[in-house]
Amino acid sequence: MNKNRQWLMLFVMLIGIINPLFAGTDGVNSIHWGFLTMNLLGGLALFLYGMSKMSDGMKKAAGDRMRNILSALTKNRVIALIVGAFVTMIIQSSSATTVMLVSFVQAELMSYAQALGVIMGANIGTTITAQLVAFKLTDYALGMIAVGFIMTMFSKRETFKYFGEALLGFGILFFGMYLMSDAMKPLRDYQPFQDLMIGLENPLYGLIIGALFTGLIQSSSAFTGIVITLAMNSLITLEAGIPLIFGANVGTCITAGLASIGTIRDAKRVAIAHVLFNIGGVIIFIWFIPYLTDFVRTLSSDTPRQIANAHTIFNITVGIVFLPFTTILAKLVYKMLPDKEIETGVIPATWHLDDSQISHPAFAIELAQTEISRMSKIVARMFRSIIHPFSTDDPGEDEIYPNLTILEGIDMREEKIDFLDEKVVNYLVQIGRQELSNQQMSEVYAMISIANDLENIGDIIHRNMIPLATKRLQLGSDFSEEGKEELISYHVKVSKQMSRLREALGEMDPVMAKKILQKEEKYGIMESDFRKQHVMRLRQEKEASLETHEVHVEFMDLLKQVGVHMANIAKTIMEIDGGENVSA
């Protein structure tokens, strides 16, 4: 649960306890303000806690599946919108959906414009909470709490436990609604409160109140639920409820903006797009509030249901209207926040790890996986470059930074790999301290192993291959033509394995991991043949082979070691997937 929300609920409950001590009774309206405040704030605390508990349970039960659904998206914007709505409807958190999107954009699994379509769908998915609240299930709250508690405590299967946790949270949510509803009944006949609610029919006032309160409790779904609770007690009209839920759409941007502080640039872009999308929709729709009011009245005579329907219709319509313009919106956001050279510079830095998401293991694991995929990209560049000093005396220039030589580029990337290995492992250890499923725990341990293997490959290149290249230069002699061709050929094959590894790590793909293992066996045979051919040249006493023998054999050994580490990573990926055990 978000720490800010935890403190808010604690504050609310403390106020509820302290306030009766200073409370009195209004002689005119016979309202005991102390008890009213205590029950109202206590109910609000339970409502917010229940919503958070329900969201956590659903994310634990379905988080891994939901990220797989998102990663399989096509470039079709309509499908992106539908899947975004479905995923958010299940996990009940548009911010959690956004976190997954950021990691997929960084891993190049989807385009930024495609991600915008999912964001629009995420807003639609949050409306399911309002629809559920409008069903008035408060009479069954304690029953849901009881069943949810039994499932959580006594179910042996983790999935049932997580669904039990979600049901428990759902029950607590409705019990909180019951307390708030009961507390607010005396306000029906309190004229100053009635005047205040009528004043909210002014769209500007409603927008401001909705935005501020949503920003305070950091949940548009929760605020919408509160508005519906007011409607259930006839304390608010439809004309006042609609501006409030519009304000909630603006207020949720505050949460997105705060969450993006200190994050990578793509996360900031997602937050900006979210702000532009939500505020743009409100600006357009605010002029049509009277028409929306008339329309939802034709769908239902129940005010709570009318407000829920207005919330759903608003988000669906805005999503459909903005969907054709996602490419334009993406370009606008890039102009507002262009790329910074420092992000792809030589200074070691993490791009994807977000400490605020550690309490959401499914998504934190995804971020760690994306950072590990980046590590593999850096290692691959080191490995591609290392063949240069073995094939020529020219120092050459780095493929990305022409101001650096080949060896300086490798040194720079070795620092990055050491830095990232430490940060990623520490991040995964923190995730491991959370409440994890067996599958998630396996993923955490596996990724620690993968990060260490990547760091070991970097060490082989930096600590072993570079000194060996220097030794070759000091010999003043080059490999034989056949020997050089064999080394380059073997290096090319291992480089292809690096490309396959990066693809496998992008989605923890067991199929590609299996292909790596199959190719490793094939390349092992090829390496053995190359050794035999080198020995034949030694027997023939070829001068170049004799002079470079030690360097040739050691370089071949080091290339083979790199292949072994990649095979280890491939096996680890297959173990994560629960696939067959692969023997060495």
For each residue, the residues with C-beta under 8 A, 3 or more apart:
1: 5 6 49 52 53 56 359
2: 5 6 52 218 359
3: 6 7
4: 7 8 218
5: 1 2 8 9 48 52 217 218 219
6: 1 2 3 9 10
7: 3 4 10 11
8: 4 5 11 12 48 216 217 218
9: 5 6 12 13 45 48 49
10: 6 7 13 14
11: 7 8 14 15
12: 8 9 15 16 41 42 44 45 48
13: 9 10 16 17 41 42 45
14: 10 11 17 18
15: 11 12 18 19 37 41
16: 12 13 19 37 38 39 40 41 42 45
17: 13 14 20 38
18: 14 15 21 22
19: 15 16 22 23 33 34 37 38 41
20: 17 23 34 35 37 38
21: 18 34
22: 18 19 34
23: 19 20 32 33 34 35 37
24: 32 33 34
25: 30 31 32 33
26: 29 30 31 33
27: 30
28:
29: 26 186 189 190
30: 25 26 27 186
31: 25 26 36 186 187 190
32: 23 24 25 35 36
33: 19 23 24 25 26 36 37
34: 19 20 21 22 23 24 37 38
35: 20 23 32 38 39 183
36: 31 32 33 39 40 183 184 186 187
37: 15 16 19 20 23 33 34 40 41
38: 16 17 19 20 34 35 41 42 183
39: 16 35 36 42 43 179 180 182 183
40: 16 36 37 43 44 179 180 183 184
41: 12 13 15 16 19 37 38 44 45
42: 12 13 16 38 39 45 46 179
43: 39 40 46 47 176 177 178 179 180 181 182 183
44: 12 40 41 47 48 176 180 226
45: 9 12 13 16 41 42 48 49 176
46: 42 43 49 50 172 173 175 176 179
47: 43 44 50 51 172 173 176 177 180 222 225 226 229
48: 5 8 9 12 44 45 51 52 176 217 219 222
49: 1 9 45 46 52 53 169 172 176
50: 46 47 53 54 169 170 171 172 173 174 175 176
51: 47 48 54 55 92 129 169 173 219 221 222 225
52: 1 2 5 48 49 55 56 169
53: 1 49 50 56 57 165 166 168 169 172 173
54: 50 51 57 58 92 165 166 167 168 169 170 173
55: 51 52 58 59 91 92 93 96 166 169
56: 1 52 53 59 60 165 166 169
57: 53 54 60 61 162 163 164 165 166 167 168 169
58: 54 55 61 62 90 91 92 162 166
59: 55 56 62 63 91 92 93 96 360 362 363
60: 56 57 63 162 165 361 362 435 437
61: 57 58 159 162 163 166
62: 58 59 65 66 90 91
63: 59 60 66 67 91 96 360 361 362 363
64: 67 68 362 439 440
65: 62 68 69
66: 62 63 69 70 87 90 91 97 100 362
67: 63 64 70 71 100 362 363 366
68: 64 65 71 72
69: 65 66 72 73 83 86 87
70: 66 67 73 83 87 97 100 101 104 110 118
71: 67 68 104 109 110 507
72: 68 69
73: 69 70 79 80 83 110 114 118
74: 79 80
75: 111 114
76: 79 80
77: 80 81 113 114 117 323 324 326
78: 81 82 117 323
79: 73 74 76 82 83
80: 73 74 76 77 83 84 114 115 117 118 121
81: 77 78 84 85 117 118 120 121 124 319 323
82: 78 79 85 86 121
83: 69 70 73 79 80 86 87 118 121
84: 80 81 87 88 97 117 118 119 120 121 122 124 125
85: 81 82 88 89 121 122 124 125 319
86: 69 82 83 89 90 121 125
87: 66 69 70 83 84 90 91 97 100 118 121 122 125
88: 84 85 91 92 93 94 96 97 121 122 123 124 125 126
89: 85 86 92 125 126 128
90: 58 62 66 86 87 125
91: 55 58 59 62 63 66 87 88 96 97
92: 51 54 55 58 59 88 89 126 128 129 221
93: 55 59 88 96 97
94: 88 97 98 119 122 123 125 126 220 252
95: 98 99 255 256 259
96: 55 59 63 88 91 93 99 100 360 363
97: 66 70 84 87 88 91 93 94 100 101 118 119 122 125
98: 94 95 101 102 119 122 256 270 271 274
99: 95 96 102 103 354 357 360 363 366 367
100: 66 67 70 87 96 97 103 104 363 366
101: 70 97 98 104 105 110 115 118 119 270
102: 98 99 105 106 115 263 264 266 267 270 352
103: 99 100 106 107 352 363 366 367 369 370
104: 70 71 100 101 107 109 110 115
105: 101 102 108 109 110 111 112 115 266 270
106: 102 103 264 266 351 352 370 374
107: 103 104 370 373 506
108: 105 506
109: 71 104 105 506 507
110: 70 71 73 101 104 105 114 115
111: 75 105 114 115
112: 105 115 116 266 269 330 334
113: 77 116 117 326 327 329 330
114: 73 75 77 80 110 111 117 118 326
115: 80 101 102 104 105 110 111 112 118 119 270
116: 112 113 119 120 273 277 326 329 330
117: 77 78 80 81 84 113 114 120 121 323 326
118: 70 73 80 81 83 84 87 97 101 114 115 121 122
119: 84 94 97 98 101 115 116 122 123 270 273 274 277
120: 81 84 116 117 123 124 277 318 319 322 323 326
121: 80 81 82 83 84 85 86 87 88 117 118 124 125 319
122: 84 85 87 88 94 97 98 118 119 125 126
123: 88 94 119 120 126 127 249 277 278 315 318 319
124: 81 84 85 88 120 121 127 312 315 316 319
125: 84 85 86 87 88 89 90 94 97 121 122 128
126: 88 89 92 94 122 123 129 220 221 315
127: 123 124 130 131 308 311 312 315 316
128: 89 92 125 131 132
129: 51 92 126 132 133 221 224 225
130: 127 133 134 221 224 225 228 245 307 308 311 312
131: 127 128 134 135 308 312
132: 128 129 135 137 170
133: 129 130 173 174 177 224 225 228 229 304 308
134: 130 131 228 302 304 305 307 308
135: 131 132
136: 139 232 304
137: 132 140 141 144 174
138: 141 174 175 177 178 181
139: 136
140: 137 143 144 171 174
141: 137 138 144 145 171 172 173 174 175 177 178
142: 145 146 171 175
143: 140 146 147 171
144: 137 140 141 147 148 167 168 170 171 174
145: 141 142 148 149 168 171 172 175
146: 142 143 149 150 171
147: 143 144 150 151 164 167 171
148: 144 145 151 152 164 165 166 167 168 169 170 171
149: 145 146 152 153 164 168
150: 146 147 153 154 164
151: 147 148 154 155 160 161 163 164 165 167 168
152: 148 149 155 161 164 165 168
153: 149 150 164
154: 150 151
155: 151 152 160 161 164
156: 160
157: 160 161
158: 161 162 437 438
159: 61 162 163
160: 151 155 156 157 163 164
161: 151 152 155 157 158 164 165
162: 57 58 60 61 158 159 165 166 437
163: 57 61 151 159 160 166 167
164: 57 147 148 149 150 151 152 153 155 160 161 167 168
165: 53 54 56 57 60 148 151 152 161 162 168 169
166: 53 54 55 56 57 58 61 148 162 163 169 170
167: 54 57 144 147 148 151 163 164 170 171
168: 53 54 57 144 145 148 149 151 152 164 165 171 172
169: 49 50 51 52 53 54 55 56 57 148 165 166 172 173
170: 50 54 132 144 148 166 167 173 174
171: 50 140 141 142 143 144 145 146 147 148 167 168 174 175
172: 46 47 49 50 53 141 145 168 169 175 176
173: 46 47 50 51 53 54 133 141 169 170 176 177 225
174: 50 133 137 138 140 141 144 170 171 177 178
175: 46 50 138 141 142 145 171 172 178 179
176: 43 44 45 46 47 48 49 50 172 173 179 180
177: 43 47 133 138 141 173 174 180 181 225 229 232
178: 43 138 141 174 175 181 182
179: 39 40 42 43 46 175 176 182 183
180: 39 40 43 44 47 176 177 183 184 226 229
181: 43 138 177 178 184 185 229 232 233
182: 39 43 178 179 185
183: 35 36 38 39 40 43 179 180
184: 36 40 180 181 187 188 229 230 233 235
185: 181 182 188 233
186: 29 30 31 36 189 190
187: 31 36 184 190 193 233 235
188: 184 185 194 233 234 235
189: 29 186
190: 29 31 186 187 193 194
191: 194 195
192: 195 196
193: 187 190 196 197 235
194: 188 190 191 197 198
195: 191 192 198 199
196: 192 193 199 200
197: 193 194 200 230 235 236 237 240
198: 194 195 201 237 240
199: 195 196 202 205
200: 196 197 205 206 209 236 240 243 244
201: 198 206 237 239 240 243
202: 199 205 206 243
203: 206 207 243 246 286 289
204: 207 208 243
205: 199 200 202 208 209 243
206: 200 201 202 203 209 210 240 242 243 244 246 247
207: 203 204 210 211 243 246 247 250 282 286
208: 204 205 211 212 247
209: 200 205 206 212 213 244 247
210: 206 207 213 214 223 227 243 244 245 246 247 248 250 251
211: 207 208 214 215 247 248 250 251 254
212: 208 209 215 216 247 251
213: 209 210 216 217 223 226 247 248 251
214: 210 211 217 218 219 220 223 247 248 250 251 252 254 255
215: 211 212 218 251 252 254 255
216: 8 212 213
217: 5 8 48 213 214 222 223
218: 2 4 5 8 214 215 254 255
219: 5 48 51 214 222 223 252 255
220: 94 126 214 223 224 248 249 251 252
221: 51 92 126 129 130 224 225
222: 47 48 51 217 219 225 226
223: 210 213 214 217 219 220 226 227 244 245 248 251
224: 129 130 133 220 221 227 228 245 248 307 308 311
225: 47 51 129 130 133 173 177 221 222 228 229
226: 44 47 180 213 222 223 229 230
227: 210 223 224 230 231 236 241 244 245 248 307
228: 130 133 134 224 225 231 232 241 304 307 308
229: 47 133 177 180 181 184 225 226 232 233
230: 184 197 226 227 233 235 236 241
231: 227 228 234 235 236 238 241 303 304 306 307
232: 136 177 181 228 229 303 304
233: 181 184 185 187 188 229 230
234: 188 231 303
235: 184 187 188 193 197 230 231
236: 197 200 227 230 231 240 241 244 303
237: 197 198 201 240 241 303
238: 231 241 242 293 296 297 303 306 307 310
239: 201 242 243 289 293
240: 197 198 200 201 206 236 237 243 244
241: 227 228 230 231 236 237 238 244 245 303 306 307 310
242: 206 238 239 245 246 289 292 293 307 310
243: 200 201 202 203 204 205 206 207 210 239 240 246 247 286 289
244: 200 206 209 210 223 227 236 240 241 247 248
245: 130 210 223 224 227 241 242 248 249 307 310 311 314
246: 203 206 207 210 242 243 249 250 282 285 286 289 314
247: 206 207 208 209 210 211 212 213 214 243 244 250 251 282
248: 210 211 213 214 220 223 224 227 244 245 251 252
249: 123 220 245 246 252 253 278 281 282 314 315
250: 207 210 211 214 246 247 253 278 279 282
251: 210 211 212 213 214 215 220 223 247 248 254 255
252: 94 214 215 219 220 248 249 255 256 278
253: 249 250 256 257 271 274 275 278 279
254: 211 214 215 218 251 257 258
255: 95 214 215 218 219 251 252 258 259
256: 95 98 252 253 259 260 270 271 274 275
257: 253 254 260 261 271 275
258: 254 255 261
259: 95 255 256 263 267 271 356
260: 256 257 263 267 268 270 271
261: 257 258
262:
263: 102 259 260 267 268 354
264: 102 106 267 268 343 351 352
265: 268 269 337 339 340 343
266: 102 105 106 112 269 270
267: 102 259 260 263 264 270 271 354
268: 260 263 264 265 271 272 337
269: 112 265 266 272 273 333 334 337
270: 98 101 102 105 115 119 256 260 266 267 273 274
271: 98 253 256 257 259 260 267 268 274 275
272: 268 269 275 276 333 336 337
273: 116 119 269 270 276 277 329 330 333
274: 98 119 253 256 270 271 277 278
275: 253 256 257 271 272 278 279
276: 272 273 279 280 329 332 333
277: 116 119 120 123 273 274 280 281 318 322 329
278: 123 249 250 252 253 274 275 281 282
279: 250 253 275 276 282 283
280: 276 277 283 284 318 322
281: 249 277 278 284 285 314 315 318 321 322
282: 207 246 247 249 250 278 279 285 286
283: 279 280 286
284: 280 281 287 288 318 321
285: 246 281 282 288 289 292 314 317 318
286: 203 207 243 246 282 283 289
287: 284
288: 284 285 291 292
289: 203 239 242 243 246 285 286 292 293
290: 293 294
291: 288 294 295
292: 242 285 288 289 295 296 310 313 314
293: 238 239 242 289 290 296 297 310
294: 290 291 297 298
295: 291 292 298 299 313
296: 238 292 293 299 300 306 307 309 310 313
297: 238 293 294 300 301 306
298: 294 295
299: 295 296 305 306 309
300: 296 297 305 306 309
301: 297
302: 134 305 306
303: 231 232 234 236 237 238 241 306 307
304: 133 134 136 228 231 232 307 308
305: 134 299 300 302 308 309
306: 231 238 241 296 297 299 300 302 303 309 310
307: 130 134 224 227 228 231 238 241 242 245 296 303 304 310 311
308: 127 130 131 133 134 224 228 304 305 311 312
309: 296 299 300 305 306 312 313
310: 238 241 242 245 292 293 296 306 307 313 314
311: 127 130 224 245 307 308 314 315
312: 124 127 130 131 308 309 315 316
313: 292 295 296 309 310 316 317
314: 245 246 249 281 285 292 310 311 317 318
315: 123 124 126 127 249 281 311 312 318 319
316: 124 127 312 313 319 320
317: 285 313 314 320 321
318: 120 123 277 280 281 284 285 314 315 321 322
319: 81 85 120 121 123 124 315 316 322 323
320: 316 317 323
321: 281 284 317 318
322: 120 277 280 281 318 319 325 326 329
323: 77 78 81 117 120 319 320 326
324: 77
325: 322 328 329
326: 77 113 114 116 117 120 322 323 329 330
327: 113 330 331
328: 325 331 332
329: 113 116 273 276 277 322 325 326 332 333
330: 112 113 116 273 326 327 333 334
331: 327 328 334 335
332: 276 328 329 335 336
333: 269 272 273 276 329 330 336 337
334: 112 269 330 331 337 338 339
335: 331 332 338
336: 272 332 333
337: 265 268 269 272 333 334
338: 334 335
339: 265 334 343 344
340: 265 343
341: 344 345
342: 345 347
343: 264 265 339 340 349 351
344: 339 341 400
345: 341 342
346: 401 404 412
347: 342
348: 415 416 418 419 420
349: 343 419
350: 353 371 420 423 424
351: 106 264 343 371 374
352: 102 103 106 264 367 368 370 371 374
353: 350 367 368 371 423 424 427
354: 99 263 267 357 364 367
355: 358 427 430
356: 259 359
357: 99 354 360 363 364 367
358: 355 361 364 427 430 431 434
359: 1 2 356 364 434
360: 59 63 96 99 357 363 364
361: 60 63 358 364 365 431 434 435 436 440
362: 59 60 63 64 66 67 365 366 440
363: 59 63 67 96 99 100 103 357 360 366 367
364: 354 357 358 359 360 361 367 368 427 431
365: 361 362 368 369 431 440 443 444 447
366: 67 99 100 103 362 363 369 370
367: 99 103 352 353 354 357 363 364 370 371 427
368: 352 353 364 365 371 372 424 427 428 431 447
369: 103 365 366 372 373 443 447 505 508
370: 103 106 107 352 366 367 373 374
371: 350 351 352 353 367 368 374 375 420 423 424 427
372: 368 369 375 376 424 447 450 451 454 505
373: 107 369 370 376 377 502 505 506
374: 106 351 352 370 371 377 378 420
375: 371 372 378 379 417 420 421 424 451 454 455
376: 372 373 379 380 454 498 501 502 505
377: 373 374 380 381 502
378: 374 375 381 382 413 416 417 420 458
379: 375 376 382 383 413 417 454 457 458 461 498
380: 376 377 383 384 495 498 499 501 502
381: 377 378 384 385 399 400 409 413
382: 378 379 385 386 409 410 413 414 417 458 461 462
383: 379 380 386 457 461 494 495 498 562
384: 380 381 387 399 495 498
385: 381 382 388 398 399 406 409 410
386: 382 383 389 390 410 461 465 466 469 491
387: 384 390 391 487 488 491
388: 385 391 392 394 396 406
389: 386 392 395 396 406 407 466 469 470 472 473
390: 386 387 468 469 472 479 487 555
391: 387 388 484 487 488
392: 388 389 396
393: 473
394: 388
395: 389 405 406 407
396: 388 389 392 405 406
397: 402 403 404 405 406
398: 385 401 402 403 404 405 406 408 409
399: 381 384 385 409
400: 344 381 409
401: 346 398 404 409 412
402: 397 398
403: 397 398
404: 346 397 398 401 408 409 412
405: 395 396 397 398 408 409
406: 385 388 389 395 396 397 398 409 410
407: 389 395 410 411 466 469
408: 398 404 405 411 412
409: 381 382 385 398 399 400 401 404 405 406 412 413
410: 382 385 386 406 407 413 414 461 462 466
411: 407 408 414 415 462
412: 346 401 404 408 409 415 416
413: 378 379 381 382 409 410 416 417 458
414: 382 410 411 417 418 458 459 461 462
415: 348 411 412 418 419
416: 348 378 412 413 419 420
417: 375 378 379 382 413 414 420 421 454 455 458
418: 348 414 415 421 422 455 458
419: 348 349 415 416 422 423
420: 348 350 371 374 375 378 416 417 423 424 451
421: 375 417 418 424 425 451 452 454 455
422: 418 419 425 426
423: 350 353 371 419 420 426 427
424: 350 353 368 371 372 375 420 421 427 428 447 451
425: 421 422 428 429 448 451 452
426: 422 423 429 430
427: 353 355 358 364 367 368 371 423 424 430 431
428: 368 424 425 431 432 444 447 448 451
429: 425 426 432 433 448
430: 355 358 426 427 433 434
431: 358 361 364 365 368 427 428 434 436 444
432: 428 429 436 441 444 445
433: 429 430
434: 358 359 361 430 431
435: 60 361
436: 361 431 432 440 441 444
437: 60 158 162 440 441
438: 158 441 442
439: 64 442 443
440: 64 361 362 365 436 437 443 444
441: 432 436 437 438 444 445
442: 438 439 445 446 575 576
443: 365 369 439 440 446 447 508 576
444: 365 428 431 432 436 440 441 447 448
445: 432 441 442 448 449
446: 442 443 449 450 572 573 575 576
447: 365 368 369 372 424 428 443 444 450 451
448: 425 428 429 444 445 451 452
449: 445 446 452 453 568 569 572
450: 372 446 447 453 454 505 569 572 573
451: 372 375 420 421 424 425 428 447 448 454 455
452: 421 425 448 449 455 456
453: 449 450 456 457 565 566 568 569 572
454: 372 375 376 379 417 421 450 451 457 458 565 569
455: 375 417 418 421 451 452 458 459
456: 452 453 459 460 565
457: 379 383 453 454 460 461 562 565 566
458: 378 379 382 413 414 417 418 454 455 461 462
459: 414 455 456 462 463 464
460: 456 457 463 464 465 558 561 562 565
461: 379 382 383 386 410 414 457 458 464 465 466 562
462: 382 410 411 414 458 459 465 466
463: 459 460 466 467
464: 459 460 461 467 468 558
465: 386 460 461 462 468 469 555 558
466: 386 389 407 410 461 462 463 469 470
467: 463 464 470 471
468: 390 464 465 471 472 551 554 555 558
469: 386 389 390 407 465 466 472 473
470: 389 466 467 473 474
471: 467 468 474 475 551
472: 389 390 468 469 475 478 548 551
473: 389 393 469 470 476
474: 470 471
475: 471 472 547 548 551
476: 473
477: 544 547 548
478: 472 484 544 548
479: 390 483 484 487 544 545 548 551 552
480: 483 484 537 542 544 545 548
481: 484 485
482: 485 486 533 537
483: 479 480 486 487 534 537 544 545 548 552
484: 391 478 479 480 481 487 488
485: 481 482 488 489
486: 482 483 489 490 530 533 534
487: 387 390 391 479 483 484 490 491 552 555 556 559
488: 387 391 484 485 491 492
489: 485 486 492 493 530
490: 486 487 493 494 523 526 527 530 556 559
491: 386 387 487 488 494 495 559
492: 488 489 495 496
493: 489 490 496 497 519 523 526
494: 383 490 491 497 498 523 559 562 563 566
495: 380 383 384 491 492 498 499
496: 492 493 499 500 519
497: 493 494 500 501 516 519 520 523 563 566
498: 376 379 380 383 384 494 495 501 502 566
499: 380 495 496 502 503
500: 496 497 503 504 512 515 516 519
501: 376 380 497 498 504 505 516 566 569 570
502: 373 376 377 380 498 499 505 506
503: 499 500 506 509 512
504: 500 501 507 508 509 512 513 516 569 570 573
505: 369 372 373 376 450 501 502 508 569 573
506: 107 108 109 373 502 503 509
507: 71 109 504
508: 369 443 504 505 573 576 577
509: 503 504 506 512 513 573
510: 513 514 573 574 576 577 579
511: 514 515
512: 500 503 504 509 515 516
513: 504 509 510 516 517 569 570 571 573 574 577
514: 510 511 517 518 570 574 579 582
515: 500 511 512 518 519
516: 497 500 501 504 512 513 519 520 566 567 569 570
517: 513 514 520 521 567 570 571 574 582
518: 514 515 521 522
519: 493 496 497 500 515 516 522 523
520: 497 516 517 523 524 563 564 566 567 570
521: 517 518 524 525
522: 518 519 525 526
523: 490 493 494 497 519 520 526 527 563
524: 520 521 527 528 560 563
525: 521 522 528 529
526: 490 493 522 523 529 530
527: 490 523 524 530 531 556 559 560
528: 524 525 531 532
529: 525 526 532 533
530: 486 489 490 526 527 533 534 556
531: 527 528 534 535 553 556
532: 528 529 535 536
533: 482 486 529 530 536 537
534: 483 486 530 531 537 538 545 549 552 553 556
535: 531 532 538 539
536: 532 533 539 540
537: 480 482 483 533 534 540 542 545
538: 534 535 541 542 545 546 549
539: 535 536
540: 536 537
541: 538 546
542: 480 537 538 545 546
543: 546 547
544: 477 478 479 480 483 547 548
545: 479 480 483 534 537 538 542 548 549 552
546: 538 541 542 543 549
547: 475 477 543 544
548: 472 475 477 478 479 480 483 544 545 551 552
549: 534 538 545 546 552 553
550: 553 554
551: 468 471 472 475 479 548 554 555
552: 479 483 487 534 545 548 549 555 556
553: 531 534 549 550 556 557
554: 468 550 551 557 558
555: 390 465 468 487 551 552 558 559
556: 487 490 527 530 531 534 552 553 559 560
557: 553 554 560 561
558: 460 464 465 468 554 555 561 562
559: 487 490 491 494 527 555 556 562 563
560: 524 527 556 557 563 564
561: 460 557 558 564 565
562: 383 457 460 461 494 558 559 565 566
563: 494 497 520 523 524 559 560 566 567
564: 520 560 561 567 568
565: 453 454 456 457 460 561 562 568 569
566: 453 457 494 497 498 501 516 520 562 563 569 570
567: 516 517 520 563 564 570 571 584
568: 449 453 564 565 571 572
569: 449 450 453 454 501 504 505 513 516 565 566 572 573
570: 501 504 513 514 516 517 520 566 567 573 574
571: 513 517 567 568 574 575 582
572: 446 449 450 453 568 569 575 576
573: 446 450 504 505 508 509 510 513 569 570 576 577
574: 510 513 514 517 570 571 577 579 580 582
575: 442 446 571 572 578 579 581
576: 442 443 446 508 510 572 573
577: 508 510 513 573 574
578: 575
579: 510 514 574 575
580: 574
581: 575
582: 514 517 571 574
583:
584: 567
